[in-house]
Structure formats: structure tokens, C-alpha cells
Amino acid sequence: MSIQHPTQCTGDKTRQALAELADLLLQSPDKSRQALLKQVEIKYDLTPKECEFLNRNFVM
């Protein structure tokens, strides 16, 4: 579980997760989008709402 630093805004981890998801999708086109999203979800300790947001709004 990642710990949010006091200077880190709530949206920072979502932006970091989005950037990593984009990189992973480019680097691993053979992996499913859901598997990569799950990987990012775990790494950045995203809430279900944050995951839903990424899944619905990030199109590549």
C-alpha cells in the first residue's frame, strides 16, 4: 500500500498511474488492457472510482 505524502495532491497518483498505463500499453501491446490496468491499480493503490475513471476515460 502506498503512503500519500502530505505534499502530494490526491490527483497526483492518478496522473502517475495514467502515465504508466499509457507506457505499459505501448510497451506491451500483447497484454490485455484489463491486466495492465490491474497492475497499475495495485502499484498506485487506486480506489475503485479512480480505476473506473481510468478505464472509462483513457482511450488509446
TAWO-V327080 format. One record per residue. N is the residue number from 0. RES is the residue in three letters. PSI is psi in whole degrees, -180 to 180 (* if undefined). OMEGA is omega in whole degrees, -180 to 180 (NA if undefined). Layout:
# TAWO-V327080
[[N RES PSI OMEGA] [N RES PSI OMEGA]]
This chain:
# TAWO-V327080
[[0 MET 129 180] [1 SER 148 179] [2 ILE 130 -180] [3 GLN 125 178] [4 HIS 150 -179] [5 PRO -28 -179] [6 THR -4 -179] [7 GLN 124 178] [8 CYS 156 -178] [9 THR -40 -178] [10 GLY -12 -178] [11 ASP -46 -178] [12 LYS -31 177] [13 THR -42 177] [14 ARG -42 178] [15 GLN -42 179] [16 ALA -41 178] [17 LEU -45 179] [18 ALA -42 180] [19 GLU -39 178] [20 LEU -43 178] [21 ALA -45 178] [22 ASP -45 -178] [23 LEU -39 179] [24 LEU -36 178] [25 LEU -39 -177] [26 GLN -28 -175] [27 SER 66 -178] [28 PRO -17 -180] [29 ASP -18 179] [30 LYS 150 -180] [31 SER 149 178] [32 ARG -42 -179] [33 GLN -39 179] [34 ALA -42 179] [35 LEU -39 177] [36 LEU -41 178] [37 LYS -41 179] [38 GLN -45 180] [39 VAL -39 179] [40 GLU -44 -179] [41 ILE -46 -177] [42 LYS -42 -176] [43 TYR 5 178] [44 ASP 52 -178] [45 LEU 149 176] [46 THR 163 176] [47 PRO -37 179] [48 LYS -40 179] [49 GLU -41 178] [50 CYS -43 179] [51 GLU -42 178] [52 PHE -49 179] [53 LEU -44 -177] [54 ASN -39 -178] [55 ARG -37 -170] [56 ASN -12 -180] [57 PHE 109 -180] [58 VAL 131 -180] [59 MET * NA]]
